[in-house]
Amino acid sequence: MRLLHPRRRDGVPVLLRRHVPGWGKLIAANGVAVVMVDFRNAVVPSSVPEVAAFPAGLNDCVSGLKWVIANAPTSASTRAG
């Protein structure tokens, strides 16, 4: 997960995105914190742990949303790990 935040970090809206860093930077430059979730995406299961079939990618996105909700008061000033 990656967090992009505007210069002002308090009381800003948050947008949760699955990826596309270019758009995230543009959005953050306009005063919105952007949480970009890396997610596993594959049509069929793989032996590589970073690649998994549905619903793994959806679960990753839900986990990202839960992180945003849990960190809402501080998420715009916190780097995600």
URRA-V894095 format. One line per field, one symbol per residue. burial: # if it has 9 or more other ideal C-beta (glycine too) atoms within 8 Angstrom, else .. Layout:
burial=???
//
This chain:
burial=######..#..#.####......##.##...######.##.#.........#...###.##.###.##..#...##.....
//
